[in-house]
């Protein structure tokens, strides 16, 4: 198959699962944050270097592409595993030994435990339900964190001190509700989210009718969580290659020739003309050697020459919002640098409000988006205008990743000089 044939398949810029076919045979199944962008990546010149000769052979052999859209990247990941297990496509099974893949299993206890098991240790007779294989272990762990917030479950770590409070609270939930959680989780892994939501709505109405409004409210939160799955961390992981920087993977390498107006084709329809995103981050060690940075994306392409470094002068302790206010104040005195169309800050409400306050002081009306991180410094939510977030979600996350990388590098350099 040639890249010129892609247009006829009309792939959307949405999450889902894609299929490479040869005749009636499925050669390969994969999942994507953006079906259009991911499938297009198979036709890049560097495919043999990034994915290997096996998948090059698959692309050459294929004669058509089909897809199945999903509401979220999380659901795409689960659907991919189910479809690979069902169809056993030739190139999926050749690409990696299934014994090294992960599986999600439900034990045969009255209230099932939910475990992640390696293929080499899997004996399906020992479990009530088995889902998988899941090729990407890191993404699966992130996915399990997401679903566990919606449907809490026990695993084999209930005796570990760091999760004591979680398991203590879970054990207080009536057993029948724990069983219902497990049933809903199984349905979710079977791709039956709509059926789960219908059942939850019935339960919510029943509790409301009995005037058990607190229980009804808890179920309402579950329904909202299912209808608005927060899979920001999975979006970032899906776009990052371990051998290529996150920014270069999606936005195009700054080393690939700075031709005037050049940018990756798959951003042509995403960015208005000359759309400029500025991302900010602060780095320090317990308030020492505190620095700030600004990174810039123009038209979907990183602009290294526009990056700026700031040594924090007004803060003597670990005051991130104070440092951010200083950086933004100093930056917006430089109108000759050009004005951004969007400001991205690392942090939540405090950082977003700080940025808005500085912009208001200088009388600039520029939208601000905050990237909220988990305890492993992975993006877990975006805060700001929903329309902007929906349109630019991927590039916002990756711009934030780049600002964090740049800040850490600058901080280490300053710390090393101070030590010497």
N, C-alpha and C positions, 0 to 999 in steps of 0.2 A: 504494500500500500504506500502511496506517496502523499506528502503533506498537502498537495493541491486538492486532494479528495476530502479533506476534513470538513470543509464548509457544508457539504451536502448532508452531513449528519446532524447539523444544527444543535451542537452541544451547548447547554446553558452554563452560565456562570453561577452555578448553585452546587451544593453538596450532593453526593450520590455515589452510585456504583456504576462502573463502566465495564463493557464486555468487548473483547477483540474476538471476532469470529472468522473462521474460514469455512465457507459453506454453512452447514448446520452445526458444525463443531465449535464449541467455545474454547478458544486457545488460552485466554487469560482473563482474570477478573481482578479489578482493583477498585479502591475507594478514593474519593477526592473531596477536598474542600471546594474547589471549583472544577467541575467536570471539563469545561472548555480548556482551562489552563493546564490541567494535569495531562489530559490526552495529547494536547499540543506538545508537551514536553517530550513525548516519545519520538518526535520528528526533528529534534534538535541535532546539530552536528556532533555534539559531545555525548550522544546516547551510549556509545560503546564504552566510553570512559566512566560514565556515571552509573549505568545500569548493567553493563556487561554484554558480551556477544550473544548470550542466550535470548535476551529480550529484543536485540536487534533482529535476530532470526524470526522471532514471533511477529514483529511489526511488518517485516518483509512478506511473511506468509499470509497475514490477515487480509481479508477482502472487504470487511465492513466492521462498523462499530455501533453498538447499541448502549443504552444507559437506563438506569432506574433512579430517579431523583428521590431524595430524602429531605426531611425537615431540618436535619442537623448533621454535623460531622460525626457525632456520637452514634447516631442511627446508621450512618453509612458504614462505620467501622464494624458494627454488629452485623449488619446485612451482608457485608463482604465475607465475613467468616462463615455465615450460614450458607451462602451461595457457593463458596469454595468447597465446603464439605459436601454439598449436594451434587455439584457438577464435576468435581475433581479435574479442573482444567489442566491440560498437559503442561503448560509452562509455569503454572503456579506450583505444581508438585515437583517439577524439575528444579525450580529456582532455589529451593531450600529444603533440607530434610525436615519433614513434618515432626520428627521426634524432638526437634529443638523449639518448636512452636509452643505457645501457651494455650491452655484451655480453661474456660470457666466452668466449674462443676458445682452441682447442688447435691449435698450429702443426703443419705437416707434417714437422717434423724427426723423425729416428729416435726420439729421446726428446723428445716434444712440450714446447715451452714453453707456459706458460699466461699469457694476456694479457687485460687489460680494454680493450675498444675501443669508441669511440663509434659509434653507428649511422651517422652521416654518413661515417665512414671505413671502414665495414665492407664488405668484398668476400668473400662466403662461399666463393668458389672458391679463395681463398688459404689456407683453413684446413681441418684435418681434422674438427673438431667446433666447433659454435657453439651457445651457450646464451644465452637472453635473449629479449626485452629485460628489463632490470632497471630499473624506474622510479626507484628511490632509490639514487643513487650512493654516499652516505655509508654506507648499510647494506650495500651490496655490498662496499665496501672492508673493512668490519668482518667480513663473512662470509668474505671471502678470507683474512683473517688467521687466522680460526678453522680453516678447512679446511687451510690450509698447515701448521699445527702437526701435523695428523694425516697429511697426505700432502704432504711437501715437494716443491716443484717449482721449476724455473727460469723466470724471466721475462726481460725485456729490461734488467734493472738489475744484472746480475751483475758489472759493472765498477765499481759504486758502492762507495765506501770504507765507508759505514756498514753495509753488508750483507756485507762481505768474509768474515767468519768463517762466516756462514750458508752462503754459496755454496761456500766451501772445504770445509766438512763435507759438503755435499750432493754435491760432485764426487767424494768418497771412496766414496760408495755405489755398489756394482756396477751397471752399466748395466741388467742384467736386472731388478734391484730397482727402479730408477728407472722403467723401462717399466711394471712392475707397479703402481707408485704411480699413474702416469698412467691406466692402465686402470681402477683402482679409483675414481679421482677422477671419471672420465667416468661410470662406473656410478652414483656418488653423485649427480652432477648430473642423471642420468636418473631419479632417485627410487628407485634399486634398492639401498638401504642394506642390506637383509636379505641380498641376494645377495653383497654385499661382505663382510659379516660371516661368512657361511657359508664363503666362499673363504679368508678370513683364518684361520678356525678350522682348516681343513684344513692350511694352511701351518704353523700353530703346532704341530699334532700331528705333522706330518712332521719338523719341526726337533727336537721333543722326542724323537721316536723315534731320531733320529740323534745324540742327546745334545748337540745344539747349543742348550743351554738359554738362552744369552744372546740368540740370534736369536729363540727362542720367546718369551722375555720381552718383547722389543721389539714383537712382533706382539700379544701379550696387552695391552700398553698401548694399541695402536691400537684394538683391539676395545673396550676400556673407554672410550676417548675417544669412539668412535662411539655407544656405548650410553648415554653420559652427556655429551652435547654441552654444552659450557660456552658458552652463548649469552647470558650476563647482559647484555653490552654491547648486543646486538641487542634485548633486551627493553626496555632503557631507551630506545634510539633509536626503537623502534616506538611508544612511548607519548608521545614529546615532539613537540610541534608547534612550528615555528619562530616562530609568531606568538603562542603562548600559553605561559606558563611551565609547565615540566614538572609542577610540583606542582598547579597549577590544572587542567591538562588531565585528570589522572586523579582527583584528590581533590576537585575542585570549588573554584571561586574563593572565597576568604574574603570577597570583595566582593559575593557573590551572596546577601546577607541572612543574618544569623546567627540564624535562628529556632531556638528550643530544640529539640534533637534532630534538626535537619535534617542530611541527608547524602546523597551521591549514591546513587541506587537500587541501582547495580550493586555496592555494597559491603555491602548488607543481609545477605547470606549469608556474608560473609567474616569479619566482626568480631564477637567476643563482645561482650556489653553493656559499654559504657564501656572498651573496650580502648585503652590508652594506649601509644604508642611514642614514646620520646625518642631523638633523634639528636644526636650530638656531633661537632664538628670543631674543629681548631686552625688558625689562620692567622698567618703572620709572614713577614718577609723577612730571611733569614739570621739569625734569632733576634731581630730588632728589632721593636718594636711588636707583640709576641706577644699574641694574644687567643684566646679560646675561646667557643664558643656552644653552646646547647641549643635545638633546635627540637622541637615536639610535634605528634603526630597523635593525635587522639581519634576513635574510631569511623570511621576512614577520612577524616577531615576535618582540615585544618590548623587549629591553634589559635594564632593569632598572639599573642594576649594572654598565652600561656604561654611564649613564647620568652624566653630569658635570655642576657645577654652577660657575659663574664668577662674582665677585664684580668689577664693572667698576672703574678704577683708573685714567684714562687719560682724562676723559670728565667731565666738570663742568656744562654743560648745556644740553638741550634736543637734543643732536646730535646722532641720532640713527645710522647713517652710521659710525660715528667715533667710537661709542661703539662696533658696529659689527666688525669693523676692528681690534679693540683691542682683542675681544673674539677669532676671527679666528687666529690672530697672535699668541696668547698664546696657542691656541689649537694645531696648526700645528708645534709647537716646541716639542710637545709630540708624536713623532713617535712611541713610545712604546705602545700608545693606539690603534694602528692599523690605517690603512688608509681607508676612506670611498670610496665607488664606486659612490656615488652621494651626493651632498651637497644641502640642501633645506633651503632657507632663507625667512624670513617673509618680504615681500616688493617687490618693482618693479625694474626698471632699475638701480636706484642708489645702491640698496642693492646687486643686482646681479653683477654689475660692481665692487663693493667693494670686494665681495667674490672672483671674478676672479683675481683681482689685488693682493690680499693676496696669493692666490694659485700660481700665476705666480712668486711672490717674493720668494716663497719657492720651486719653480720649480716642482710643482705638476700639472699634467694634469687630473683634476677631473671635470666632468660636474656640472653645477650649475643650479638649478631651483628656480625661485622666485614665491611666492604665493601672488598675489595682492588682497587686501581686499576692500570691500565697506565700507560705513560709519557706518555700523553695525558690522564691523569686521568679515564679512563672506567672504569666498573665492569667487572671481568673475572671476579670470583668472589666468592662469599659464604662466610663461615666461621662455623660455629655449628651449632646443632641442626637436623638435616635436616628434621624435621617442621615446624618453625617456618618455615624457609626456603621449603619447598615451598608452604606455605599463604599466606605474606605476601611472597613474593619481589618482586612489582612495587612494593608500597608501601614495602618496606625500601629499595630502590634509590632511589626518588623522595624518601623522607625524607632519605636521605643527600645527594642532589642539593640539596635545600633547605637542609640544614645547611651545606653547602659554600658555597652562594650567600650565605647569611646571614653566614657567617664572613668571606668575602672582602669583603663590603660593609662590615662592622664594621672590619676591618683597614685598609681604604683610608681610611675616615673618621678613624681614630686616626692613621694615618700622615700624612694631610694636615694635621691639627691640630698634630702634632709639628713638621712642616715650617714651618708658619706661626709 
